[in-house]
Amino acid sequence: MSTTATNIPPRKQLRACLNLMRRLPPHKQKDNLESLMQLVSPELGEELAECVDIPLEEAIDPETVRVV
């Protein structure tokens, strides 16, 4: 059995994915996006990635103890 929903029009799939992204926890946004991209076709996954903004991650520099 295929993991992609081929019988659902691509626009509907994209809209459903975006609706899910709005409702899923924002602190797991990167993981959620990667998971959704695995469920749809590669072309739709690229379009989904273009529509969703993933915030930059923060890190602490151990030498200066500053956020970079």
N, C-alpha and C positions, 0 to 999 in steps of 0.2 A: 504494500500500500504506500502510495506517495505521501510525503509530508507536506506538499503544497496543495493549496485549495484551487485546483485548476478550473473548477466549474463555477467559481465566483468571479465576476468581472474585476479586473485590476483596480479600477477606481474605487469599487466598494471595499476591496481588500485594504487599500491604502487608507481610506476613511476609517475603517474599523481599527487599523493599527494606530492611527493618530488618536482616535478616541480612547484606546487603551492606554496610550502613553500619557494622556491627560489625567487618567485616573490612577495610574500606578505611582508608587512612592518616588518622589523626585530624587532622593538620595541614592536610588538604584537605577537611575535613568540610563546610564551607560550599559549596564547588564541587561536591562529590559529591552533596549534597542537591539543589542546583539542577538538576543533570543528571538525577537520578532523577525529580524532579518533572516534567520535560519528557517522560518516557517513559510516565507514567501519566495517567489522567484528572484533570481539575482538582479534582474532589471528593476523589479519593484522594491527590492531591498536597497538599491542605490537611491531610488527616488525617496524612499522613507528616510534614509540617512541625510539626504539634502533638506528634508523638511523639519528634522528634529535638531535642536541646538543642544549640544552637550557642553556643560560648563567646564572650564579649565580646572585641573586639579591643583591643589596647593601642596607644597612640600616645604620642609624646614631644612635649611642648610646647617649641617652639624658644626661647621667651623664658625659661622657668624651667629648662629641661633636666630636666624631671620627667616621669615616666610618668603619663598621665592615662587 
